[in-house]
Amino acid sequence: MWRRLPKANDRFGMHLIAPRAAHNRCWLVSHFRFIALLAFLALAFACPVRPASERLLGQDASASESAPALAAGDNNATNISSRNQNDAAETPEQLARIMGIVHLALIESVFGEPIHCEVQTSIEQSGRLMSGVGSYVRGGKGEGRMRHSVRMGAAKRLYTFLQVCDGQRLISIEDIGEGKLHAEIDCEQVRSRVLPSLARSKDSLYDPVNSIHLALGGQAEVLRGLCQRYQWYAVTEQQLDGNPVWVIQGRLAEQPPEQHGKAAVDLELFSMQEQSVPASAEAVISTDKAKIPFWLHKLTLKRSPSQQADDKFRPFKSVTQWAKPRPLTPDQIDAHLFQLPSAGIREYVDETARYLPPSSLASTIQTAEPNPTVR
């Protein structure tokens, strides 16, 4: 049986304060703000309502509708063992189930319980390897509070990335040598555009489009981009450190999916040069049977060598792991954890407008109904 995500009147509440993140970068615009920073450094480095999971995945989604297993020689595949490894049949039903996994991870990242984890990231390009470490904490429950920080060393310099949201305002501070960025979003303005659609029914919490607009900052915003920019076509059930996970494969989507965000940053995802975006993606997401269901453990993005001699976008591979996730109880959440750093002499670029969905959102989004192709 699929695990049912809690309803709005228990753990989610109706606080729903969305965070932020943004600004164009060398690729993938702001939904991949953290991952885009990695790429930038790489270039510089040279009725009875069916449970939500059933409606989005279908009853048979955990069966062996599978994808290529992680390569045995991949150093980042440590402790992942494979179960079913059959070629995936790309039927509409199959594709809908796999997209449902990513949607559930997105929804859980916005409305799930508070969690703390370690962040480990690496970039490989032109035979060089750059790595970084940090941490990520989400307040969950739709309140938008989070803290995401990473430090990376390259060419004898330290690069830092920080996102913090107190539920009212989300700021991003990036220091990459000469390239410094200080940006902010007014979360209340974004929330005011989404709340009318959420008020339609409790079931609207399971509409991926609502979560897309509330997924600002941290892991949630990474999932926001993954839901829209990639087509997920294959899945296999495996084990990661003894926990059941889905390993899913994705490729660049040619056009926006049926369920996509309406804010400017969502539309910008498809205005980027295709050759500048990693063509393939692999995500490791815990199954509904795991201790922390639908958690994004690992994301691998790859760009293959180009056949064009004048191509300035060199091949690279980035791997980000949100490792050792640990649920937090209310008494474990420090009051200062989501406190915004003092502004000092920083001047923040206001990017709120780019994250505002249209004011007609409530009338254009309907309560998520079972996909007729998913049984």
C-alpha positions in Angstrom: 0.0 0.0 0.0 1.2 3.5 -0.8 1.8 5.8 2.1 -0.7 8.6 2.2 0.6 12.1 2.7 -1.0 13.8 5.7 -3.9 16.1 5.2 -3.8 19.9 5.6 -5.5 19.8 9.0 -2.9 17.8 10.7 0.8 18.4 10.1 0.7 20.9 7.2 -1.4 23.6 8.8 -2.2 26.6 6.6 0.9 28.8 7.3 2.4 28.2 3.8 5.0 30.9 3.6 7.1 30.3 0.5 10.8 31.1 0.4 12.9 32.3 -2.6 16.0 32.1 -4.8 16.9 33.4 -8.2 19.0 35.2 -10.9 20.2 34.1 -14.3 23.5 32.2 -14.3 25.5 30.5 -17.0 22.9 27.8 -17.2 19.6 26.5 -15.7 18.5 29.9 -14.2 17.4 30.2 -10.7 15.5 27.0 -10.0 18.9 25.4 -9.9 20.5 28.3 -8.2 22.7 26.1 -6.0 23.5 23.7 -8.9 23.9 26.6 -11.3 26.5 28.0 -9.0 28.4 24.7 -9.2 28.3 24.8 -13.0 29.5 28.4 -12.9 32.5 27.3 -10.7 33.1 24.4 -13.0 33.4 26.7 -16.0 35.6 29.1 -14.0 37.6 26.1 -12.8 38.0 25.4 -16.4 -14.7 11.4 -3.5 -13.1 8.9 -1.3 -10.0 10.6 -2.2 -7.2 8.3 -3.3 -4.0 8.8 -1.4 -1.8 11.4 -3.1 0.9 8.8 -3.8 -1.6 6.5 -5.5 -3.0 9.2 -7.6 0.4 10.4 -8.8 2.2 7.1 -9.1 -0.4 4.4 -9.6 -0.6 1.2 -7.6 2.2 -0.6 -9.4 4.8 2.2 -9.4 7.2 0.4 -7.1 7.2 -2.7 -9.3 10.2 -3.3 -11.6 9.6 -0.6 -14.2 13.2 0.0 -14.2 16.2 1.9 -15.5 19.9 1.2 -16.0 21.5 0.6 -12.6 24.3 2.8 -11.3 27.5 1.9 -12.9 29.6 -0.4 -10.8 32.7 1.8 -11.4 31.0 5.0 -10.3 32.6 6.2 -7.1 29.4 8.0 -6.1 27.4 4.8 -6.3 28.9 3.5 -3.0 26.5 1.4 -0.9 23.7 1.4 -3.6 22.7 -2.1 -4.6 20.3 -2.8 -7.4 17.1 -5.0 -7.5 15.1 -4.9 -10.7 17.1 -3.8 -13.8 14.8 -4.2 -16.8 14.6 -1.8 -19.8 11.8 0.7 -19.2 8.9 0.7 -21.6 8.1 4.4 -22.2 4.4 4.1 -22.2 2.2 7.1 -21.1 1.4 5.2 -17.9 5.0 4.5 -17.2 6.1 8.1 -17.7 3.2 9.3 -15.5 4.2 7.0 -12.7 7.8 8.1 -12.8 7.0 11.8 -12.9 4.7 11.1 -10.0 7.7 10.1 -7.9 9.4 13.5 -8.6 6.2 15.3 -7.9 5.8 13.5 -4.5 9.4 14.4 -3.6 8.6 18.0 -4.5 5.4 18.0 -2.4 7.1 16.4 0.6 10.0 18.9 0.3 7.5 21.8 0.8 5.0 20.2 3.2 7.0 17.5 4.9 8.4 17.3 8.4 11.5 19.3 9.6 14.7 17.5 8.5 18.5 18.2 8.8 21.1 16.7 6.5 24.7 17.1 5.4 25.4 18.4 1.9 28.2 16.9 -0.2 28.9 18.1 -3.7 31.5 17.6 -6.4 32.2 18.8 -9.9 34.4 17.0 -12.4 35.5 18.8 -15.5 38.6 18.6 -17.8 40.1 16.0 -15.5 39.8 18.2 -12.5 37.7 17.5 -9.4 36.3 20.2 -7.1 34.3 19.3 -4.0 32.4 21.1 -1.2 30.5 20.4 2.0 27.7 22.1 3.9 24.4 21.5 5.5 20.7 21.8 4.8 17.8 22.3 7.3 14.2 22.6 6.3 11.4 23.7 8.6 8.8 22.0 6.4 5.1 22.0 7.0 4.6 24.6 4.3 6.1 27.4 6.3 9.1 27.9 4.0 11.7 28.1 6.7 15.1 26.7 5.6 18.9 27.1 5.7 21.2 25.9 3.0 24.9 26.5 3.1 27.9 25.1 1.1 31.6 25.9 1.0 33.8 24.9 -1.9 37.5 25.3 -2.6 39.0 25.8 -6.0 42.2 27.4 -7.3 43.3 28.3 -3.8 40.1 30.3 -3.2 37.0 29.7 -1.1 33.6 29.9 -2.6 30.5 30.2 -0.4 26.8 29.8 -0.9 24.1 30.6 1.7 20.3 30.7 1.6 18.2 31.4 4.6 14.5 31.9 5.0 12.7 32.8 8.2 9.3 32.2 6.6 8.8 35.9 5.8 11.8 36.6 3.7 14.4 34.5 1.9 17.9 35.8 1.1 20.7 34.3 -1.0 24.3 35.3 -0.6 26.8 34.0 -3.1 30.5 34.8 -3.0 32.4 33.5 -5.9 35.4 35.8 -6.0 34.6 38.8 -8.1 31.1 37.5 -8.6 29.0 38.4 -5.6 25.3 38.2 -5.4 22.9 39.3 -2.7 19.3 38.7 -3.5 16.0 38.5 -1.6 12.3 37.5 -2.1 9.3 38.7 -0.2 7.7 35.4 0.7 4.4 36.9 1.7 3.8 38.2 -1.8 4.4 34.8 -3.3 2.2 33.1 -0.7 -0.7 35.5 -1.3 -0.8 34.4 -4.9 -0.9 30.7 -4.0 -3.2 30.6 -0.9 -6.4 31.2 -2.9 -5.9 28.0 -4.9 -4.9 26.1 -1.7 -8.1 27.2 -0.1 -10.2 25.5 -2.7 -9.8 22.1 -0.9 -7.5 20.2 1.2 -6.7 18.1 -1.8 -5.1 21.1 -3.5 -2.0 20.5 -1.4 -1.4 17.5 -3.7 -1.5 19.7 -6.8 2.2 19.8 -8.0 1.8 23.3 -9.4 1.0 24.7 -6.0 4.1 23.1 -4.6 6.2 24.4 -7.6 5.3 28.0 -6.7 6.0 27.4 -3.0 9.3 25.6 -3.7 11.8 28.4 -3.2 15.3 27.8 -1.9 17.2 24.7 -0.9 16.4 21.2 -2.0 12.8 22.2 -2.7 13.8 24.6 -5.4 16.1 22.0 -7.0 13.1 19.7 -7.3 11.1 22.6 -8.7 13.5 22.7 -11.7 13.8 18.9 -12.0 10.0 18.6 -12.3 9.9 20.9 -15.3 13.2 20.8 -17.2 13.6 17.0 -17.4 11.5 14.2 -18.7 11.9 11.2 -16.3 11.6 8.0 -18.3 13.0 5.1 -16.3 13.1 3.9 -12.7 14.6 1.0 -10.8 14.2 0.1 -7.1 17.5 -0.2 -5.3 19.0 0.0 -1.8 21.0 2.9 -0.4 22.7 2.2 2.9 20.0 -0.4 3.6 17.1 2.0 2.7 14.8 1.4 -0.3 15.2 4.0 -3.0 14.1 4.7 -6.5 16.9 5.6 -9.0 15.3 7.4 -11.9 16.8 8.6 -15.1 15.9 11.8 -16.9 16.7 13.7 -20.1 16.1 17.2 -21.2 12.4 17.9 -22.0 11.7 19.5 -25.3 8.8 21.5 -23.9 7.2 22.3 -20.6 5.3 19.4 -19.0 1.5 19.5 -18.6 1.9 20.6 -14.9 4.4 23.5 -14.8 4.9 26.7 -12.9 3.4 30.0 -14.2 6.0 32.4 -12.7 8.6 34.1 -14.9 11.4 31.9 -13.6 9.5 28.8 -14.7 9.1 30.2 -18.2 12.8 31.1 -18.3 13.7 27.4 -17.9 13.0 26.8 -21.5 14.6 30.0 -22.8 18.1 28.8 -22.0 20.5 27.5 -24.7 19.9 23.8 -24.8 23.6 23.0 -25.2 24.3 24.8 -22.0 22.1 22.6 -19.9 23.2 19.1 -18.7 21.5 16.7 -21.0 21.0 13.8 -18.6 20.0 13.6 -14.9 19.8 10.8 -12.4 18.0 11.3 -9.1 17.9 8.9 -6.1 14.7 9.3 -4.1 13.6 7.2 -1.1 10.5 5.1 -1.6 7.3 5.3 0.4 8.5 2.4 2.5 11.6 4.3 3.7 12.0 5.9 7.1 12.0 9.3 5.4 9.8 8.8 2.3 10.3 10.7 -0.9 13.6 12.3 0.2 16.0 13.4 -2.6 19.2 11.7 -1.5 21.4 12.4 -4.6 21.3 14.2 -7.9 23.8 13.6 -10.8 23.8 15.9 -13.8 26.0 15.3 -16.8 26.9 17.1 -20.0 28.5 15.1 -22.7 31.3 16.2 -25.1 30.0 18.3 -28.0 30.8 17.5 -31.6 31.3 21.2 -32.3 34.9 22.4 -32.2 33.8 26.0 -31.2 31.5 24.8 -28.4 32.3 26.9 -25.3 30.3 24.6 -23.0 32.7 21.9 -21.9 31.5 18.5 -20.7 31.2 18.1 -17.0 29.5 16.1 -14.2 28.1 17.4 -11.0 27.0 15.2 -8.1 25.1 16.6 -5.1 24.1 14.4 -2.1 21.8 15.4 0.7 23.2 12.8 3.0 22.3 11.4 6.4 18.8 13.0 6.7 17.6 13.2 10.2 14.0 14.2 11.3 13.9 17.0 13.8 11.5 17.3 16.7 10.3 20.8 17.8 12.7 20.9 20.7 15.6 20.2 18.3 14.9 23.3 16.2 17.0 26.2 17.5 15.2 29.5 17.6 18.1 31.1 15.8 18.5 28.4 13.1 16.4 30.3 10.5 17.5 33.8 11.6 18.5 36.0 8.7 22.1 37.3 8.8 22.4 41.0 9.4 22.4 43.0 6.3 25.4 45.1 7.1 26.5 47.0 4.0 24.9 44.5 1.7 22.4 45.7 -0.9 19.9 43.0 -1.8 18.5 42.6 -5.3 14.7 42.2 -5.0 13.7 39.2 -7.2 10.2 38.8 -5.8 8.5 39.8 -9.2 10.2 36.9 -11.0 8.7 34.4 -8.5 5.2 35.7 -8.4 2.7 33.4 -10.2 -0.1 35.2 -12.0 -2.9 36.6 -9.9 -5.3 34.4 -11.8 -3.6 31.3 -10.4 -6.6 30.3 -8.2 -8.9 30.2 -11.2 -6.5 28.3 -13.5 -5.4 25.6 -11.2 -7.8 22.8 -10.4 -7.7 20.3 -7.6 -5.5 17.4 -8.6 -7.6 14.5 -9.8 -6.4 10.9 -10.5 -4.6 10.7 -13.8 -6.8 8.4 -16.0 -3.6 6.8 -17.4 -2.4 5.8 -13.9 -4.3 2.8 -12.5 
